[in-house]
Amino acid sequence: MVNASPNAAADFCAKAFVNPCRRGGLPARGKTLRGDGSGVQTRDVVADDRLISRLRLDPSRQLIGAQCSGALVIARLGLLDGMPACTDMKSRPFVEACDVPVPDAPFHAEGNIATAGGCLASQHLATWVIARMLGEDAARDVIGYVAPVGENQETVDRAMRAVHSGEAALR
């Protein structure tokens, strides 16, 4: 990407991050963890010691993002360690039952772990990953590229605001 224009970076990121989502998941360094929306089978997954023990996630070397019931998975893995986790309304009581505080917010991140609550909060996780891996300018370019026509700037502003406020405790 040396000497590439900002539009080239946005196009690359959109293809790398958005298109694979349509085919079942984001590529990542290390492993990728995806929850099933609002927990269709997540409670069964976290109750299965054999299955949960196969998930090798390490926030010291990986960015870990959980959306909706994915917060229940990372709670069960012991990755939250007192960190609040955002989740959807259906999964909230199950996450809270794990003694994990659930803020009334779409996004929260600490270190290399981020959580988002609600399907439409996926844009906040994407913004966070892109910003952490490629920088805020790239995140703005990518989110602007995939935003609804006529809502580009407000979508970028909303996503960046959610990520910044979700990381506010770290500053």
Disulfide bonds with the S-S distance in Angstrom:
none
